[in-house]
Amino acid sequence: MKRMKRLWAAVLALVLLAGCGRTEPLPYPEPAASEPGKTVAYVPLDDRPDNVERVVYLAESLGYALAMPEKVLYRTALDGQPKNFDSLQRGEPWSLFTWVLEQEAAGCDRYILSLDQLHSGGLVASRSMTGYDIELPGGGTVQIHSMLEQLLTALSADENNVVWLLDSVMRLAPTVGYEGGTLEEYNAIRAFGALPRRTLEGDTLHLEAIAESYWWGPNGENLRSQTRAEGTYEAALRHVRSRDRKMVLSYVVQDTLRKPGYENFRLLIGIDDSSLEDCIQKNEIAFLRRGLRAGEGEDGRQLDWLLSGVDDLAFKAVARMYLDETGWQGTSVIVDYFGDTYDQPACEYDFQPLWKIVEEHNRFFDLLPCNQAAGMYIFILTQPKDETQKSAYIDQLLRALEGNRKQQRPTILIDASNGTYGTAVYDALTKKAELGCLLAYSGMLDMAIVTGTALSHGAARYAVLKNGENTDACDRAWARTLADSVLKDFCYKGVVRNDLLTYIRNDLGGDPNNFWSPELDREDLLRRLEEGMEKETAPVIRNLERSSFLSSISPDGEIDERHWGGIALENYRFPWDRAFEIGMDIRLGEFR
């Protein structure tokens, strides 16, 4: 009898390890995810998942709890969609300003604040606003310069505050489907923005000269005349006025931070969709880079940064806030590329080669390159240099992942291939890799943010494990960050989204970028989303459920592991009522 019991126990263990058994019935009950006393007041860029729930997951994985204003205060509505307060397509800066002051009065001392939201009502709105007056909810207006200066002054009065300000370099064109913006106008303005500009240097690099440089090519080409001849002058003029406004407000913030008393403030500027060409952003980037406080912190630490990517700004701020608080001294890393195009931009919207973007982000996180015995490994799949070698590049990546798994080496995986392998890479990783052992993964949607997203999550997770501060709540929040990224990338971006795009365009004659123009049956679309995700996520979830993950790293490098429990997905949604991205809730079984 004892022999039979031992045999049955062994069989049951194998079943659990294979992912065929679950630790408890669905849905999984969830414990509290964060501990009190580490609240971060957070004003998001907008209400997309990368700026809300994914930031919440990352923060909770580090022991923080995010306090956020009501969604209606930072939500973006596209044309034809229900508006905020029945009148606004954007967030409401004055109410956000007062909300931040309320957090300060309540004793908060950690802040991550999106400047685009605070001065314009969100990223999309910042691309179209031209004036400096902000309407007050009860009537009247306030100048945005004054409001920003008041806010920064108030937060600087408490020397215990740590304040991260997130800003952006405007992309080359405004948003389609917002305030009447059309695809034709977007294409025309992007082409205008991508044209080379006169280079400003030294004393000629100032705000007035930048505003004028928008209209002049490097050899004196008159771009006003060109846009008039093309019939796009009025649209270009509106865009230029928005750019000029944005640069003025960025200057106000930089000028304020250079004054005494702002040493606990950090400014992180992201470069939005760009171009490899010598484009309209060139002088803006040079001007903002010159205004960074570099080497002015304690021990010569850089206080301000300008990096590629905007939708990953909050990830980078949360991660770096934790690293600074815990005395992070950095770690050694080995970066390996697979695909042989690391010396090219990952997509047409990047302004630098991939290796350069990775190098700059490694410096931001104090990840120090080495050749052997690294603390962490970063594997990056690039676009294939040789189309006939796609399978070989994938096999090389799989072998490297398997080698690191056997050696228990902390590994970050970045898919910077921009979809050039199709679903083949997702299928191979699902069948032959152990996805749940990764520190972090990113590849979803915009190429400009994949590096910052993966390194934020990976560096922060590694620091938690090394610091010995890991808890079950941290593990569970971290697991959500990884599962969210992998499942959306492999299953939604790779398969389900393409099916939805075809259905909306061909069967419904609708616009996948806005379900309200013309109005579509959103319940039908949600049902198709749920059915598609249930089918496509099943093998990926099985992969995660049979994975182990790193749960601690001792000072001498000894590693402990835990095993994933069950995973349930629910509450699917289209946050902006468009097919570009989705939201979903992730419930987890008990880890073993």
N, C-alpha and C positions, 0 to 999 in steps of 0.2 A: 504493500500500500504506500509506504514512504517513497519507494522508487517511482511509483506512478505519479505521486504528487510532485516529486522533483521534475519528472518528465513533463508534466502539465505546466509547471511554472516556467520551464525553459521554452516550451512552445508559446506560451502567452507572452513572454519577453520578446521572442522573435516577431510575433504578430505586432506588438507595439512598436518595435524598432522599424518594422516595414511600413508603418504608417497606416495599417489596416484597422487598428483599434483606436478609440478616442478615450481620453482620460475621464470625461464626464459628458452628460447629455448636452445637446445644444438647447438654447443658447448658453454660452458660458458666462457665469457671473463674474463681474469685474470688481476687484478691490480698488480702494482709493489710489490714484496714480501719483499724487505729489504730496510732499510734506509741507507743513506750514512754515512760514517765516522766510521763504525764498521767492517771493512774488516779483514778477517782472511786468510792469505796465507796458503794454504793447499796442501801438497804433499801426495796423496793417496797411500795406500798400493798396490792397483792395480785397475782395471777398473770394478770390479764387483759392483752390485747395493748397497751392504752393505757398500762399501767404496766410493761411489760417490753420486748418487741421494738421497739415504736415509740420508746421512750426510748433504747434502744440505738442505733437508727438516728440519732436526733438527736444523741446524744453523739458518735458516731463522725464525724458530719458537721462537728463542731467540733474534732476532734482528740483527743477524750477516749476512754478505754476504761473501761467500767463493770465493776467487780467486784461480784458479787452472791452472796448466800448460796445454798445449795441450795434448789431450788424447794419441797421438802417443808417447809421452815421458814417459808414465807410464803404457801403455797397455801390457798385457800378451797374447801371441799367443801360442796355443797348437800345437803339431806336425801336419804338413800338412796344417795349416791355414796360411793366408796371414801374412807376417811378417811386422814389423815396419821398415821403411826405406829400405825395400826389403831384410833385412839381420838379423834383431834382433827379437828374440822371447820374449824379455823382455823390460823393460823400459831402458832409457838412462841416467845413473847417472850424467855424466858430464853436460849435458844440464839442468838437474834438479838443479844441484848445481848452475849453472849460473843464472837460473830462480829465485831461492830464493834470490840470491844476488841482482838481479834486483828489486825485491819487497822491499828489504831493502833500496836500493838507492832511491826508490820512496816514502819512508816514512812509510811503513807498520810497525806495532808494535805488531801484533799478529800472531803467527805461530803454525801450527800443522803439524809436519813433520814425515813421516814414514821413519825410518832408513833402513828397509829392502829394500825399494824402492831406497833410496839414495845410498846405498852401493852395491846393487845387481841387481836392476831393478825390484823388486817386491818380493812378498812372495814366489812364486813358484821357481823363480830363486835363491833365497837365500838358498834353500834346495839342490842345485846342484853345486853352484860355489865353486871352491877350491883355486883360485889364488887371489892375492891382487892388481893386475894391472887392471885398467879400461881403455879401449880404448877411445881415444878422437875422436870426429867426423871428424876432419881434418887430423888425423894420429897421431901416437905416443900414449903414455900411461901415466897415472898418478897413483900413489899409493893411494889406497882408504883411508889408515890411514891419509895421508897428507891432502886429500880433506876434510875429516870429521873434522879434527882439524882446518883447515882454516875456514870452515863454522861456526863452533861453536864460534871461536874467533871473527869472523866478527859480528855475532849476539849478542855477549856479550858486544860489544863496546857501544851499546845503552842501557842505564839502564832502559829505558821505555819499552823495548821489553818484551813480555811474550811469552815464547817458550815451547811448548809441544813436546817432542820427544817420538815417539812410537817405541818400540822394541819388540822382541818376543823370546821365547825359542823354538827352532826348534822342530817340531813334530818327531815322531819316524821313519818316512820313507819319501822318496822323492815322487814326484807327478807322477802318471800314465799318460802316453801320453805327457810327456814333455821331450825333448832331448832323446827320445827313451825309456823312462821308461815304463816297462811292469807291468801288474798286478802280475805276478809271482815274479818279482823282488821286488815290493812293499810288498807283503806278506812275502817274505823272510827277507827283511830288517826290517819290523815292528816286526817280531818275534825276530830278533836279538836285536832290540832296547828295546823290552819289557823284556829281560832277566835281572835279578837282577845284580847290580854292587857292587863292593867294595865301602864301605862308606868312604869318606874323611872328616876329621874334623880338626879344628885348623890350625896348620902350614902346614898340608898336603893338605889343600884345596887351591890349586893354579892352574893356567892354564895348566902347564906342567903335573901335576898329573892328572888333569881331562882328558886330551888327552890320557894318558896312561890307565886310569880307564875304558875307553870304551872297552878295550880288556880283562878285568879281572872280573870274578864273585866274589861274597862275600867270598867264601871259596877258592880262588886261582884258580878257573876254568879258563883255557886258552881258550878264545873265538876265538883267531886267529886259533888255531888248529881245533876248532869245525867248524868254517866257511870254512876252507880249506877242511875238510872232507865232508862237505855238498855241496861244489862247489860254495859257495856264497862269498868267501873271497874278490874278486876284487870289487864286488858291495858294500860289507860292508866297504871296504877300502875307496872307493870314498865318501861314506856317512859320514864316520868318519872325513875325511879331510874337508868336508863341515861344519860339526859341529864344528870342531876346529877353522876354519876360522871365523865362526859366533861368537864363544865365544871370540875370540881375539878382534873383532870389538866392541862387547858389552863392553868389558873391557876398550877399548880406550875411549869410550863415558863416562862410569862411572868414570874413572880416571880423565878425563877432568872436569867433573861437580863438582868434589870435590875441585877444586881449587877456590880461591876467584874470585868473579865477575860473578858467575853463579847462584846466589840466585833466579833469576827470571826464571830459567829453571826448567821444570818438566820432569821427566822420568817415563813413564808408560810402563811396560813390561808385555806382555801377554803370557800365557803358551798355546802353540798350542796343537793340538790333543795329548792326553797323555794316561796314563794307570794307573790303581790302583796299579799295581805291582811296585816293587822297581826298576824302569827302568833306562835307559840311561840318562834321564833328571835329575835324583836325585841330582847328584853333581853339575850340571849346575845351577839348581834352588837354591841350598844352597849357591853357590858362588855369584850369582847375588843378592840374598836376602841380603847377608852380605854387599854388596856394595851400598845398597840403603841409601839415605840420609833421615833417619827417625828422626823426631823431630828437624830438623835443620832450619825450616822456622820461620817466625814471630809467636809469641805465641806458639812456640813448634810444629807448624804444620808440618806434614810429607810432604816432597817434592817429593819423588819417591815412586812408588808402583809396586808390582808384583802380578798380579791377573790372574785367569783362563780366557781364551778366547783371541782370536786375532782379528777376524773379527769385534768385537765390540769396538776395541781400540779407533777409531776416535769418536764414540758415547760418550764414557766415557770422552775423552779429551774435546770435545766441551761442554758437560754438566758441567764438573767441572770447565772449564774456566769461564763459565757464573756464576756459583755459587760463585767462588772466587771474581769475579769482583763486584758482587752485595752484598758482605758481608754476605753471607749465614752462618747462625749459626746452621743449621740442623733442623730436626723436629722429632717428635716421630712417630713410626710406630708399627703397629701390623702385624705380619706375620702369616698367617694361611696356613697349608698344607692340601691337600685333596688327599687321596690315600695311606697314611701311609707308604711310603718308602722314607721319607725325609732323613733318615740316610744312604742311599745308593747313589752311583753315578747315575746321570740321564741317563748315557749311558756308553758304554765300553771305550769311549775316554776321560772320565773325570778321574782326578786323586784324587779327593776328594769327600766325601759325599755331597749331594745337600745342606744340611743346612750349611755346612762350606763355600761353595762358596757364598751362599746368605749372610752369616754373614760378610765375608770379603768385599763384595761389599757394604753392608750397611755401614760399617766403612768408605769406600772410599767416600761415598756421605753424611756422617754425618747423617745417618738415625738411630735413637736411639730407641731400642726396649722398648716397654712398654706393660702394660696389659689392659689399658682402656684409653678412651678419646684421641686417637691417632690423629695426624695430617693427616696421610696417612695409607692406608691398602694395604697389599701385599698378594694376594691370589695365591697359587701355586698348580697346579694339578700335582701330581707325578704319577709314574707308580703304578698300583694297587697291593697292598700287597696280596689281596685275589681276584682272577680272577672272582669269582662268585659275587663280590660286586661292579663291575664296575658301574652299574646303580646307586647304592646307593651313590658312591663317586661323580658322576656327579650331582645327585640331591642335595647333600650337598653343592656343589659349587654353584649351581643355587640359592638355598635358601639364601646363604650368599651374593651373588651378588644382589639379589632382596632386601634384607634387607639394604644393603649399598646404593642402588639406592634410596630407599624411604627416607633414612636419609641424602641423598646428601653427602655421605662420599667419599672423593677422593680415588680411588681404582686403583691399578695396577694388571693386571692379567698375570700370567706366566704359559704357558703350558709346563711343563717339563716331560711330560709323554712319550716322544719319540715315539709317534704313537701307543701306546699300547691300546688305546680306539678306534682305527680306526676313521671313520668319525662320530661316534655316538656323541662324545663330540661337534664337530662342528655343527652338526644338532641341538643338544639341545640348544647350546648357541645362534644359529641363531633364533630359534623359541621362546625361553623363556627368553632371556636376552636382555638388551638394550646395545648393544656393543659400540655405539657411546658415552656413558657417561664415559667410562674408561679413566683414565689419560694416560695409555699406555698398550700395549699388545705385547707379544712376544712368539713365539713357533716355528718359522719357521726354518727349516733346522737343523743346528748343535746345539746340546744340550749345548756345551761348551759356547755358546754366548748368550743363552736366558736370563740369569740373568742380565748380563751387559747391554744388549740391552734394556730390559724393564725398569730397574732401571734408566738408563741414561735418557730415554725419560720421565719417570714418575717423577723423582726428579726434572728435569729441568722444566717441565711443572708446577709442583706444585709451584716452586720458582717464576716463572713468574706471576702466579695468585696471590700469596701472596705479591709480590713486587709491584703489581699494574702497571706493565709495559706491560700489554697485549694490543695488537692492533688487528685490523682486519687481517692485514698481518700475525701476529703471529698465530692467530687462524687458518688461512687457511693453513699455513705451518704445524702446529701441526696436523690438520685434515688429511693432506696427510700422515704424519708418521703413524698415527693410521690406516687409511684405507689401506695403502700399506701393513702393517704387517698382518692385519686381512684377507684381500682378498687373498693375496698370500698363507697364511697358510691354511685357510679353503678351498679355491677353487683350487689353483694350487697344493700345496703339497698334499692336501687331496684327490684330484680326478684327475684333468687334467694331472698332471705329470705322474701318474701311467698309464693312458691311452696312453700317448705318449711313455712311456718306452715300453709298450707292442707292440705298433704299430711299433716302430723303430726296435725292436729286432725280432719280429715274422714275420711281414709283409715285412719289408725292408731288414732284415739281416744286419742292420747297428749297429753302436756304439752310444748309447745315450750320451756318454761322449765326443763325438767329431763328429760333423756332416760332417767333411772333411775326415774322415778315417774309411771306404770309404766315398766318397763324396755323400751326400744325397741331395734331392730336398728341399732346405731350404724354398722356398716359400710355398711348400706343408705343411711343418711342421708348418710354421707360420700361415697358414690358419687354420690348425687343432687347434692350440693354441687359436686363436681368437674365433673360434666356441665353443670350450670347455669352455673358460672363460666367454663368453657371456651367456651361459646357467647356469653355476655354480655360477657366481657372482650375478645373479639377486636377489635371496632371501636375500643375505647378504647385498647388496646395499640397498634393501628396509628396512632392519633392521637399517642400519646407517642413512638413510634419515628420518626415523621417530624418531630418537634419539635427545635428548638434551644433551648439554655438559657444563661442568663447565667453566665459562668465567671470574670469579673473586672470590677472597676470601678476605674479609675484615679483618683487624687486630683482630676484635672480633669474627671472624669465620663465618660471614654472607656470603652466597654464592649466586652469580648471575649465570644465565644460558642463553645460546643461543640455537637455534634450527638449526640442520644441514639443508643445502639445497640439491639440486640434486648432483649426482655424475656421471661422465662420464669417462670411461677408453678408452685409445687410444694408438697408437704407441707401440704395443707389440713388444718385441724383445728378442732374446737369446744372451746376452752380450758376452758369450764365445763360441757361437755356440755349446752348449750342453744343455741337458734337465735339468740339476741340478737346475738352477735358471733362472728367467726371469726378464725383466725390463718392465715397462709400465708407461705411463703418466696418471696423475689423474687430471681431471678438476672438479671444484666445483662451484655450484650455490651459490647465495647469502645466507648468514646465516640470520636467523630471530631472 
